[in-house]
Amino acid sequence: MRGMGIWILAAAAAAAAHGMGRRPPADKEPAQREDRAMDVSQMTVKDGAPASWQGASCGVSKAASLKVESAKEWETLWKDAFNREAASVDFSKHFAAAVFLGLRQTGGYSVEFLEPLARGDTAVIRYRTRAPGPGSFVIQAFTTPYAIRLYNRTKAPVAVEESK
């Protein structure tokens, strides 16, 4: 009988681990490519490294989304968020979008940047936040999730927006 209990626990653990490996549901948002007066397809940085940073812990405890267009703003961001020297970025060629989710009660939260799109004459950097699903196994600790991503500079005005 004792061996049967271990077998049941092992089966339950395997089932839970399998459920944790599932992918999130596909983007259900319709492909709304509004008036594409400009080409935003070339905005994403593909060469050079690194072009993005993300994690579950930083020094920013209030939710915020912003664009960073100068070396001074970049240095301040890294000092405030990570208390360290900023990565080197050529702001004559790039800008950064940064999203901070603020203080969360558990783990399991994250930020995902989506493809940029054009809305009229504005380049829109879209992001989506992810939260743990009901019954998810998450770390029971305070977290401050964030994501930062570099984009190629554009002459168009830039907006950073959450996509629902």
Secondary structure by P-SEA (a helix, b strand, c coil): caaaaaaaaaaaaaaaaaaaaccccccccccccccccccccccccccccccccccccccccccbbbbbccaaaaaaaaaacccccccccccccbbbbbbbccccccccccccccccccccccccbbbbbbcccccccccccccccbbbbbbcccccbbbbbbcc
